[in-house]
Amino acid sequence: MSGRAVAVLEQAEVVVGYQAYIALIFGLLLEKEVVSSGMTKEVERCSLAINRALEGKKVALVSSGDPGVYGMAGLVLELLEQKGAVESLDLEIIPGITAATSAAACLGAPLMHDFVVISLSDLLTPWEIIEKRLEYACRGDFVVVLYNPSSHRRTEQIHKARGIMLEYKKPATPVGIVRNVARKDEGSVITDLERMVNYSIDMFTTIIIGNSQTRRIGRFLVTPRGYRL
């Protein structure tokens, strides 16, 4: 978290968020009104946070990473637009540290050049669109960061994504896999595109697939920026 995020949590009277994320910061929430719920309850959580704020409470709506990267910031703005209340609140979106940059720091410097971030979750985005985005990212020789690569119910997407990337990237393309980034039990491994699916991958995993220039330097991954040495 940023220092600003910690300060806002300290000032908040009401804190709303997904129960797993609330648990991670529970020590900061003593003597506050805390509202948490499970997966697929995003609209309800955001609506509740907005209503409590409109009642005059100082409300913090918690996302993991950065609230504007697969987080709740966009949904809050859409709901406020629907209510005609965009200008009714003193709304601040606090930047955070998204998993892409956190995972990159664990691995070294794989995002030194152009990269794309793609979620493999097809709950809100049709798989056909995800496939097209993967294809064009590989055609452009981007470093590719994968969010939500696998879950108990979604096990085939990561294999399909790897298959698409193998059409454009060499099997030896370096891949970094980071699990529980910046949390307890954080772990990482460096492998390649050919063998990446041999490792444990779940919803808490972030995967970074290099471009044609990405290489290993000792225990680190580096995508050269192009400086003359």
N, C-alpha and C positions, 0 to 999 in steps of 0.2 A: 504494500500500500504506500501511497505518497503521504507526506506529512499533512497535506491539506485534507486528505481523506480521513486521517485519524482525528484531526481537529474538528471536522464536521460531525463525525460520529460522537465525539465528546459533547458537542453542543446540541445534538438532536434530542428531542423528547420521545419520538417514536421511531423505531427502526423496523423496516419491513424487508423481507428477503426469503429466498429459497432456503429451506431448513439446513441443508448441508453447508451453505455459505455462512449462515447465522452461527452455526456451531463453531466455525473457524475463528470467529471474532467475539465469541460470547463473553470473554473476559473484559471486553470494552463496553459491554452493554448493561452492566449492573445498574439497577434502579431506573431503568428505562422501560417503556412499554415496547415489547417485542412481538411482532407478528410474523410467523413463518408458515410456509406451506410447501407441498411437494412439487414434483415435476408436473408440467402441463397446466399449472395454475398461474401462469405469468400475467394474463389479462386481469384476473381477479386481484393479484397482489398489487399491480400498478394502479388499478382503480381504487383500491383501498387506500393506498398511499396518497393518491391525489385527493380523495375525499377528506382524509385526516388533515392534509395541508390546507385545504379550503376552509376547514373548521378553525384554522389559526394555529395549528401545531407545527413545530419544527420537525420535519420528517426526513429521514434518510432512507432511501431505497437502495438496497445493496445488490450489486452484481459482482461476479468474479472478474478478475482482470480489469479491463477497461469497459465502462458501461456503454460506450458507443461501438464496441466491437463484439457483435453477437450478444449484446447486453440489453438492458432495459431502457436506455435513453430514448431510442427511437419510438418504442411502444408508448412511453409516457407522453411524448410530443404528439403522437397520433391521437391518443385518448383525450388530451387537452384540446386538440383541434376539434374533435367530435363534440366536446362539451362547450366549445366556444370560449375556452378559458385559458388560452395560451398566455395572455397578458395578465391573468388574474393572480399569478403566483410569482414570487421571487425565486425562480428556478435556477439552480446552478448544476451543471454537469461536471463532475469531478473526474479529470483524467486519471486513468490507472495504468498498470503495467500489464499488457496483454500477454498471453501465453507464448505468442510467436517470439517476442523479444526476450522474454524470460528464458525460454528454451534455447534460443540462440546463444545467450550468454553462458548457459551450461555447456554448450557444445564448442564454443570458441567464437568464431565470427562468420557463420554461414550466410548471413543476410547483408553482406557488405555491398552487394549489387542488387539489381531489381528483383523483386520477389512478389508472389501473390499468396493470399491466404484463402483457402477453400475449405468449407465445412462439408464433410461427407454425410451429415445427417440429412435424410430426405423427408423428415417429418413436416417441414414447412416449405421445402424446395423440391420440385420434381427431379427425380434421378436423371432424367434425360438432360436437364439443364446443367446439373453437376458434371455429367460426363462431357458435355460440350466445353465447359469451363476448364476442365482438366486438359482436354485435348489442345485447346488454344494456348493455355499456359505452357504446355510442353512444346508446342510449335514455336513459341516465342523464346524458348530456352530460359525461362524464368526459374529461379529457385522456387520451390513449391512448399508451402506450409499447410499441413493438414490438421484441421480441428475435428473433433468428434469422429475419429476414424472407425470406431467399432463399439458395440454394446452387446448386451445379452441377446437382444432381438435382432440387431443389425450386424451380422457377421460376414456377409458376402461383399459389402461395399468396398472394404479395403483391398480385397483380392481383385475386384473389378478395376479399382483405381490403379493398382499396380500394373495390371494388364495394359491399361491405356498408356501409362507412362513408359512401359517397356517398348511400345511402338515408336517412341521418339527419343528415349534416353537409353544409354548403354546400361547393361545389367550391372556393371561395376560402378555406376554413379553413386557417390557417397550419400548415405542416409543417416541422420541422427534421430534417435527415438528417446524422448524424455517423458517420464511419468511422474505425476504429482509435483510438477514444477513449482518451486518456491514453497512447498508444503512439507509436512513431515513425511519421511520415507521417500524423499526425492531420489530418483535414479535415472541414469542415462546410459545409452550404449550407441556406439558408432558401427554401422554395418554398411550394406550396399542395397541397391534396388532389387537385386536378385534374391537376397536372403532376408529382406526386412520382415516378411510375414512369418518368419520362424520365431519371432519374439512375441512376448505377451503385449497385446495392444488392446486398450479399452477406452472408455470415455474420458479418463483422466490422463490420456496420452496425447502428446503433441509430436508430430512427425515432420522433419524438415528434409526434403529431398533436394539435393544440390543441382546446379546447372552443369553445363559441359566443362566449366572451368573449376568447379569446386574440388578441393583436394584436402587430404589429411596432412597436418603438420604435427607430428608427435601425437598427443592425445586429443588434439583439437581439429575441428573442421573449419576451413577458411574458403570463402569465395573471393578471389582477388578483385579488388576495385579497379585495377589497371595501372597502378603507379609504376613508374620506371625505377627499378632498384639498381 
